[in-house]
């Protein structure tokens, strides 16, 4: 199962039995809006606080995934998840309602693929029959915690990114119909000394490139193996840097299509989202709604999703620390038998 130093190959090919995706109004106005399960018309989601709204998004996504899989909460052996909030409160409070055995993780915006990789590991090894992996983010909670509350009206530079309001959940099982998880590469911390929290794309791009190159080296395959390589949320700034690094390292990224979830989820010509999307909900909702739909339709057969995360906190930023970054890669392939 271990391949090289950082990669796992899942010989039993855990199945993504179902997914649930719930987003806010801005995401509902983007180019892939029809792929989401639920689109809310306002950011409050009927709740009294932004934090409660984020929790509600995750609860709805989890319930939708359970319903589509024909399962109840008691069928899930483990829930693996995290978010951007201090002490991952969106997940801990949501799972309190869901009443599942809980493994809390924090990988910032890389949490979606970190959770999916660990869920696949548990199912592949026989440690569980059904595992749920989920994450979420909310534009207003992230702005409030990491930058300035939205009501403050702080101006942002062009390098800044727009936190996705959304939640994405996947249910994995040993057998069934659905795309399969075939391998994962766990990333290393990469810190290039960047301290600007409004330039996450530049901070995270080297980590993404490092994980992608490691994945192909350890699995001894070429980029052409995949129909699509997609990073989590580098947006325009990070994607351009990643392409420069691929070229510098003579990595043949042009053998395949390379895209970014932060660019897929919004229409930057029509929406004011700075350089593109970010947040835990970015790669989760794009992957579980849009990309898996393309796999099921036969448009894509193999994809590599590389979720990226900036591991800073309000405290470390205030103390002048640089931003450690990480990226986790998960390969998802067609499993057949789609309705």
C-alpha positions in Angstrom: 0.0 0.0 0.0 2.8 2.4 0.8 4.5 3.6 -2.4 7.7 5.6 -1.9 7.7 7.8 1.2 4.5 9.8 0.9 2.0 7.9 -1.2 -0.6 5.3 -0.7 -2.0 3.0 -3.4 -5.5 1.6 -2.5 -5.6 -1.8 -4.0 -9.3 -2.3 -2.8 -10.4 0.9 -4.6 -12.8 2.4 -2.0 -16.0 3.7 -3.7 -17.4 7.2 -3.4 -21.0 6.1 -2.9 -22.5 9.5 -2.6 -21.8 13.2 -2.1 -23.6 16.2 -0.7 -22.8 19.8 -1.7 -24.5 23.0 -0.3 -23.4 26.5 -1.3 -24.3 30.1 -0.8 -25.6 32.8 -3.2 -22.4 33.8 -4.9 -21.5 30.2 -5.7 -25.1 29.8 -7.0 -24.4 32.5 -9.5 -21.2 30.9 -10.8 -20.7 28.7 -13.9 -21.3 25.3 -12.1 -24.3 26.3 -10.0 -26.5 23.6 -11.5 -24.2 20.9 -10.2 -24.7 21.7 -6.5 -27.4 19.9 -4.5 -28.6 23.0 -2.6 -28.0 26.7 -3.3 -29.0 29.1 -0.6 -30.2 32.5 -1.5 -28.7 34.3 1.4 -25.6 34.0 3.6 -27.4 33.6 6.9 -29.0 30.2 5.9 -31.8 31.1 8.4 -29.4 31.3 11.3 -28.5 34.0 13.8 -24.8 34.0 13.4 -22.3 33.4 10.5 -20.8 30.5 12.5 -24.2 28.8 12.9 -24.8 29.3 9.2 -21.6 27.5 8.3 -22.5 24.6 10.6 -25.9 24.4 9.0 -24.3 24.1 5.6 -22.3 21.1 6.7 -25.3 19.4 8.4 -27.3 19.8 5.2 -24.5 18.4 3.0 -24.0 15.4 5.3 -27.7 14.6 5.3 -28.0 14.9 1.6 -25.0 12.5 1.2 -26.6 10.0 3.5 -30.0 10.2 1.7 -28.4 9.6 -1.7 -26.4 6.6 -0.3 -29.6 5.2 1.3 -27.9 5.2 4.6 -28.6 6.5 8.1 -26.1 8.2 10.4 -25.7 5.0 12.5 -24.3 3.2 9.4 -21.2 5.5 9.3 -18.3 4.1 11.4 -16.3 7.3 11.3 -16.7 10.9 10.2 -13.5 12.7 9.3 -13.5 16.4 8.9 -12.3 19.9 9.7 -12.7 23.5 8.7 -11.1 27.0 9.1 -12.7 28.0 12.3 -10.7 28.0 15.6 -11.0 24.5 17.2 -12.8 23.3 13.9 -16.1 24.3 15.6 -18.2 24.0 12.4 -17.4 20.3 12.2 -17.5 19.5 15.9 -20.9 21.2 16.4 -22.3 19.6 13.2 -21.1 16.1 14.1 -22.7 16.7 17.6 -26.0 16.7 15.7 -25.0 13.9 13.3 -24.0 11.7 16.3 -21.1 9.9 14.5 -17.7 8.8 15.8 -15.6 11.8 15.0 -12.0 12.3 13.8 -11.2 16.0 13.7 -8.5 17.2 11.3 -7.1 20.5 10.3 -5.4 21.2 7.0 -6.8 24.6 6.3 -8.1 24.5 2.7 -6.3 21.2 2.0 -8.7 19.5 4.5 -11.0 18.2 1.8 -8.4 15.9 0.3 -6.8 15.1 3.6 -10.1 13.8 4.8 -10.8 11.9 1.6 -7.4 10.3 1.7 -7.8 9.2 5.4 -11.3 7.9 4.7 -10.1 5.9 1.8 -7.3 4.5 3.9 -9.8 3.3 6.6 -12.1 1.7 4.1 -9.3 0.1 2.1 -7.6 -1.4 5.2 -10.9 -2.9 6.4 -11.0 -0.6 9.5 -14.4 0.6 8.5 -17.3 -0.3 6.1 -18.6 3.3 5.6 -16.7 6.5 6.3 -17.9 10.1 5.8 -15.4 12.9 4.9 -16.5 16.5 5.0 -15.5 20.1 5.3 -17.0 23.6 4.9 -16.2 27.3 4.9 -18.2 30.6 4.9 -17.1 33.9 3.5 -18.2 35.9 6.5 -16.8 33.6 9.2 -13.4 33.5 7.5 -13.3 37.3 6.9 -14.3 37.8 10.6 -11.6 35.5 12.0 -8.7 36.0 9.7 -9.0 39.5 8.3 -11.7 42.1 9.0 -15.5 41.6 9.4 -17.3 42.2 6.1 -19.2 45.1 7.6 -15.9 46.9 8.1 -15.6 47.4 4.4 -11.9 46.8 4.2 -10.4 47.0 0.7 -8.5 44.0 -0.6 -5.6 43.8 -3.1 -6.0 42.0 -6.4 -4.0 39.0 -5.0 -6.6 38.3 -2.4 -9.0 35.5 -2.7 -12.7 35.1 -2.0 -13.7 32.5 0.6 -16.3 30.1 -0.7 -19.5 29.7 1.2 -20.2 26.0 1.0 -19.9 22.5 2.4 -18.9 19.3 0.7 -19.3 15.7 2.0 -18.5 12.3 0.6 -19.5 8.8 1.8 -17.0 6.0 1.0 -17.7 2.3 1.1 -16.1 -1.0 0.2 -18.4 -1.8 -2.7 -21.1 -0.1 -4.7 -21.6 2.2 -7.6 -19.5 5.3 -8.0 -16.1 6.7 -8.7 -13.2 5.0 -6.9 -10.3 6.4 -4.9 -7.1 4.7 -6.2 -4.2 6.6 -4.5 -3.1 9.5 -2.4 0.0 11.5 -1.8 0.3 13.2 1.6 2.1 16.5 1.3 5.0 18.1 3.2 5.1 21.5 4.8 6.6 24.0 2.4 7.2 27.6 3.6 8.7 30.1 1.2 8.7 32.9 3.8 5.6 34.7 2.6 3.8 36.7 5.4 1.0 38.4 3.4 -2.4 36.8 4.2 -3.8 38.5 1.1 -1.5 36.5 -1.1 -2.4 32.9 -0.3 -2.0 31.7 -3.9 1.7 32.6 -4.0 2.2 31.0 -0.6 0.5 27.7 -1.5 1.7 27.2 -5.1 5.2 25.7 -4.2 3.5 23.2 -1.9 1.1 22.1 -4.6 3.9 21.7 -7.1 6.0 19.7 -4.6 3.1 17.3 -3.9 2.3 16.9 -7.6 5.9 16.1 -8.5 6.2 13.7 -5.6 3.0 11.9 -6.7 4.2 11.2 -10.2 7.7 10.3 -9.1 6.6 7.8 -6.4 3.9 6.2 -8.5 6.1 6.1 -11.6 3.5 7.5 -13.9 3.3 10.5 -16.3 0.9 13.5 -16.1 -0.8 12.1 -19.2 -2.2 9.3 -17.0 -4.8 11.8 -15.8 -7.4 13.6 -17.9 -7.3 16.5 -15.4 -5.0 17.7 -12.6 -6.8 20.3 -10.5 -5.4 22.2 -7.6 -7.5 23.3 -4.6 -7.6 27.1 -4.6 -4.5 28.7 -6.0 -6.6 31.1 -8.1 -5.0 33.2 -10.8 -1.8 34.3 -8.9 -1.0 30.8 -7.6 -1.8 29.0 -10.8 0.6 31.3 -12.7 3.3 30.6 -10.2 2.7 26.9 -10.3 3.0 26.9 -14.1 6.3 28.8 -13.8 7.6 26.2 -11.3 6.5 23.3 -13.4 8.4 24.8 -16.3 11.5 25.6 -14.1 11.5 22.0 -12.9 11.0 20.5 -16.4 7.8 18.9 -15.2 5.6 18.1 -18.3 2.3 19.5 -17.0 1.2 20.2 -20.6 0.7 16.4 -21.1 -2.7 16.9 -19.5 -5.2 19.6 -18.6 -4.4 21.6 -15.5 -7.0 23.7 -13.8 -7.9 25.1 -10.3 -11.0 24.9 -8.2 -10.7 28.5 -7.2 -11.0 29.4 -10.9 -13.8 26.9 -11.7 -16.3 27.9 -9.1 -16.7 31.6 -10.0 -17.0 33.7 -13.2 -14.3 36.3 -12.5 -15.5 38.5 -15.4 -18.9 38.9 -13.9 -18.3 38.4 -10.1 -16.2 40.4 -7.8 -14.1 37.6 -6.3 -10.6 39.1 -6.5 -8.2 36.5 -7.9 -10.6 33.6 -7.4 -12.1 31.3 -4.8 -10.5 29.8 -1.7 -11.6 28.2 1.6 -12.2 24.6 2.7 -15.5 24.5 0.8 -13.8 25.4 -2.5 -12.1 22.2 -3.5 -14.8 20.1 -1.6 -17.8 21.5 -3.5 -16.1 21.7 -6.9 -14.8 18.1 -6.6 -17.9 16.5 -5.1 -20.4 18.3 -7.3 -18.8 19.3 -10.6 -15.8 17.0 -11.2 -17.5 13.8 -10.0 -20.4 14.6 -12.3 -18.0 14.8 -15.2 -16.5 11.4 -14.2 -20.0 9.9 -14.1 -20.9 11.3 -17.5 -17.8 9.7 -19.0 -16.2 13.0 -19.8 -13.4 12.3 -17.4 -11.9 8.9 -16.5 -9.1 9.8 -14.1 -8.4 13.0 -12.2 -5.9 14.1 -9.6 -7.3 16.6 -7.0 -4.6 18.5 -5.1 -6.1 20.5 -2.3 -3.9 23.2 -0.9 -3.8 24.8 2.5 -2.2 27.8 4.2 -1.5 26.8 7.8 -1.6 30.2 9.5 -3.7 31.5 12.3 -4.7 35.0 13.4 -2.1 34.7 16.2 0.8 33.7 14.0 0.0 36.5 11.5 -0.1 39.1 14.2 3.3 37.8 15.5 4.9 38.2 12.0 5.3 34.5 11.3 5.5 33.3 7.7 2.8 31.0 6.3 3.5 27.3 6.2 1.7 25.6 3.4 0.7 22.0 2.4 -1.0 20.1 -0.3 -2.6 16.7 -0.4 -3.3 14.8 -3.6 -6.0 12.2 -4.2 -6.6 10.3 -7.5 -10.2 9.5 -8.4 -11.1 7.2 -11.3 -14.2 6.0 -13.0 -15.8 3.0 -11.3 -18.6 2.4 -13.8 -22.3 1.4 -13.3 -23.6 5.0 -13.2 -27.3 5.7 -13.5 
